[in-house]
Amino acid sequence: MNKPRQPEMKRFFIYILFLLVASAIGAQDIHYSQFYNSPLNINPAKTGIFNGDKRLNLSYRNQWASVVPWTTFSGSYDLKFYPKKDVNHFFSGGILFNYDDQSEIANLSLFNLNLTGSYTKILNENNLITGGLLIGYASRALDLNSLTWDSQWNGRTFDLSLDPGENLNAESANFLETGIGLNYRWQKSKRTKLDIGAGLYHIFKPNVAFRDDLDPIALPRRFALTGIGTFRLAQKFDLQLNALGQWQGDYKEFQIGGLGIIHVNQDRGKEFELHLGLGYRNTGSFWPTIAFKYKEKYYLSANYDIDVSGFRDLNGGLPVDRRHSPRTFELHFTYIITNVKPFKKVKVCPIF
């Protein structure tokens, strides 16, 4: 058999690379172990569902740092709009930003900017139901110029100043992002409440193929089901339980977790809480979590994922050295603003 010519081999390699990357990006969206601290990424109906009037969320995740590092950053801002005459419902709006980057191979990245909106019906003093929508713009990029080629090998190392012999530019796939969701909240008090929600993303299964000469690649819909409950057990102690189920194509994820909430200081204007917890994912990892909440509006949390799946390398399935096992770290920050509400009834006092 004749040996394939070099240009043909290069084109074959590029084609395979595109297929592998397309398969990877179509398998699973970005996700957080502390999913409840990035609520708009899990359900657009979570827009406006918090105790307060305005909310800022920032999330950071660094995963698989010692294998193939991925960095994810998310930011969201949402607020409520109250009707002047009707107190039985309200509207909420928000903006959600995501950036996901894998810089080791071809600079694979995701940029995502979305608008969210929701409508909440107050059924009675303790029950609310919310419907939400999401629409936005997303772009996945792949930079083939960051790769090295055989023509750049000078005999000792790869010299990036040499002509790679290929006319390659950064490739991208741009598409419309959509989502819909429903959330039910039961709230007995500020410290005892339960949320059950469902969200659906990529409703129209957009095409995420990088090149027109490749067959269309549909991004699978992602369905998420969540349950988050906080219960007051004692004067200075609450328990939060959370669960998540996600389905996207062949990928399935289930995780459960809990946090013990210790009210260290309950003085008005000096409230301070310490949160300690643990979570587990069915793919074989668990994560201890620590969080702090101050004055009912500042919240900072962190967790470290520990892999217990028996992660193996690609050389005979041998155990990977712990120094090179997958490592994941998350950091979340929330800031909530509560406006001072005017009195509904005002009595003018006489001046003497």
N, C-alpha and C positions, 0 to 999 in steps of 0.2 A: 504494500500500500504506500502511495506517495505521501510524504510529509506535508501537512497543510502549510500554505504560505503564511508568513508572519502577519500581514495585515488581516487575513481571514481569521487567524487565531485571536487577534486583538478585538475584532468585531464580535467574535464569539464570546470572549471574556466580558465585554461590555454588556452584551445581551443577558448573559447569566447574572451579572451583577445587578442589573435592573430588575430581573425577576426575583432575586433574593431579597432585595430591598423592598420591592413592592409587597412581597409576601410578609415581610416583617412589619411594615407599617399598616398592613391590613389586618393584622392579627389582634391588636389591642390598642386602645386609646391610652392617653396618659392616666395615671391613677395615683392616689395617695393612700397610705395606710390610715392616716387620720382623715378619712373622706369627709367627715362631719365638719372639718375646718376649711373645706373648699366646697361649700354647698352648691354653688351654681354649676359646678362641673359634674354633679351627680343628679341634679333635678332642677330645671328652670322654675318649678313651682316653689322652690325654697327662697326665691326672691322676696324680700320683705318679711320673712318669717323669723323674727328675732325680737327680743325684748328691747325696744328702743326705736329710734326714728331713722338713723343713718348708720351704715356699717361699711367698714373697710376691712378686706381680707387680703393678706399676703401669704403665699405659700412657696416653699422651696424644697426640692427633693433632689438628692444626689445619690444615684444608685449604681451598683455594679462597678464601683470606682476602680477596683483592682483587676477587673476583667475587661469589659467594654463600657467605659463610663458614659452614663446618661445624666443630663442635668435638666430639671424641669422647674419652671417658675410660673406661678399664676398670681394674678391680682384681680380683685373684683370690688365693686362699689355699688351698693344698692340702698334705696331709700323708699319711704312710704309717702303716698299722697292721700290725704284724708278729705272726703267730701265735707262741705261746710254744714249741710243740713241733715245728712243721713249718717248715723253712727253704726249702722249695721253692716257696712262693708268698707273696703278701702282698696286702692290700687298701689302697685309698687313697680319700680323700674330699676334696671341695673345695667352695668357694663362688666364684661368678663374678658380677661386677656390671658393667653397661654403662650408660653414659649418652651419648646422641647428641643434639646440639642444633643447629638452624639458626635463628638469631634474626632474620634479615633479613625474612623473609616469614612472617607468621602464627605465629611461634614453634613451628615443627614440631620435635618432640622424641621421643626414645625412651628409656624406662626399662626395664631388664631385670635381673632377679635370679634366679640359678639355683643349684641344687645339682648337683654331679657326683660320680660314684662309679666306681671301676674295680677290676678284679681282674687281677692279674699272675701268670702262671705262669712260673716259672724253669725253662726246658727243660734247660739245662746251664750251665756256667760262663760261656759267652759269649752265650747267646741267651735272650731274654725275649719273651713275647707278652702283650698287654694288651687287654682289652675294657672299654669305658666307656659310661656312660649319663649323660644330662643331663635335668633337668626343672626348670621354673621358671615365672615369671610375667613377662609383658611388657606394656607399655602405651605406645601412641603417642598423642600429644596434639597438638592444633591449636587455637590461640587466635585466633578470628576477631575478637575485640574489639581486637586489636592492629592491625587494618587501619583505614584511613581511608576515609570515604565522602563522596559529593558533598554531602550535607547538612551536613557539617562544614567545608566550604570557606566562609570568611568574606569572600572577595574578594581576599585577599592571601596567606593561608596556611591550613593545616588546623588547626582549633581542636578539640582532643580533648575539651574540656569541653562541646561542643555535642552534643545528642542525635543519634546516628547514624540514628535512625529505624528501627533494626532491633533485634529481641530476640535477641541472639546470645550464647551462652556458649561456654566452651572445650569443644571436642569431643574425644572420646578413643575409642580402640579397645583393649580389653583382651583378652588371649588367653594360652593355655597354650603355653609354649615346651618343645620336646622335642629330643633329640639322641641319637645313638648313634655309636660309633666303634670302630676296631680299630687297634692299633699294634704293629709288630714292631721290636724293638731287637736289634742285634748290637753287642756291646761287647768289644773286645779289651783295652782298658785305659781309664784315666780320660781319656786324650787321643785315643783312637782309637775311634770309635763311629759307628753308622749307625741312623737311625730312618726307617721307612717306614710311613705311616699313612693312614687314610681316615676321614672323618667325614661324617655326614649330619644336617642340622638341619631343623627345621620338618616333622617326619615326617608330621603329620596335616594339613598345609597349612591353618593356622587362618585364619579370616575376619578381615581387618583393615580392613573398611569402617568409616568414622567414624560413619555415620548409618544407622539402621534403614530409612529410606526409600530407601536406595540398594541396588542389587544387591550380593550378597555378593562380596567380593574376596579370593580365596585367596592367601595368602603362599606363593610358590613354594618348594619344597624347595631347600636349598643343599647341594651335594656338594663336598667338598674332598679333594684328594689331595696329600699332602706327602712330601717326601724331604729329610732333613737329615743331613749327614755331616760329621764332624770327623776329620782325619787328621794324625797326627804325622809331619812331614817331616824335622825336625832337632831338635837338643837344645833350641833356643829358638824354634822356629817350627812352627806348625800351620796347616792350611788347612781352613776350613769352607765347604762348598758347600750351597746350599739351593734348593729348587724348590717351587712351589705351582701347582696347577691348581684353579680353582673354577668351578662351573656353577650358575646360579640362573635358571631361566626362560630368557629369551633372552640373558641376560648371561653372558659367558665371560671369565675372567681367567686369564692365565698369567704367572708371573714367575719369574725365576732370579736368583741372586746368589751372592756369595762374600765371605769375610772372611779376611784374613791375620792370624793371631794371633801376636803377638810376646811371648815370655815375658821381660820386662825384668828381673824379679827372681824367682828360684826358691828363695830361702832360706825355710825352713819358718817359717810365721807372718808372713812379709813378702811373700808372693807378689803379684806385680803383672803384669798383662797389658795390652797395648795392641792393640786390634782396629781394622783399617782395611779397608774393603770398598766394594763397589759392587753395586747391583741394577738390574734392568730389568723393566718391565711391558709386556706386548704392546699395551696401550692407548696407549702412546707417552710413557713417562716413565722416567727412571732416577734413582737416588739414591745419592750418596756417604754412607757411614756411618762413624762413629767410636764406639768403645766402650772402656770401662775396666773391668777386673775386679781386685778387691783381696781378698786373703786367702781366695780360693776361695768367698767368700760375698756380696760386694758387687759389683753389676754395674750400670753406667750406660751407656746408649747413646743416640745421636741421629742423625737423618738429615734431609736436605732433598731433597724430590722436585723434579726439574727436568723441566718439560713440554717435549717435543720433538715433539708430535703436530701442530703447526701449528694450535693452538687458534684458532678464528675467532669473531668476534662474530656477532650475529644480523642485522647490517645489511649484507647483500650479501656475506657471507663474507670480509670484509676482515681482514687480520691484526690481532690485538689488540696494542696498545702493551705492551711488555715490563713497564711499570710496573703494568699491569692484567692480566697473564697469571696463570694459576692458580699459587698458591704453597701448598706443603704442608710442614709440619714435624712431626716425631715425636720423642718422648722416652720412654724406657723405663727402669724401675728394677726390679732383682730382688735379693731378699735371701734367702739360703738358710741354714738352721740344720741342723747335723749333730750329732746327739746322740752323746755318748761311750758306746760300747757296753761293757757289762760283760764280763769274761773268761768264756768258757764253762767253763773248768776253773780251780779255785782250789786252790792248795796252801798249807796252813797251815804257816807257819814256826814252829819251836819257840822259846820265849822262855827264855833262860838268865839 
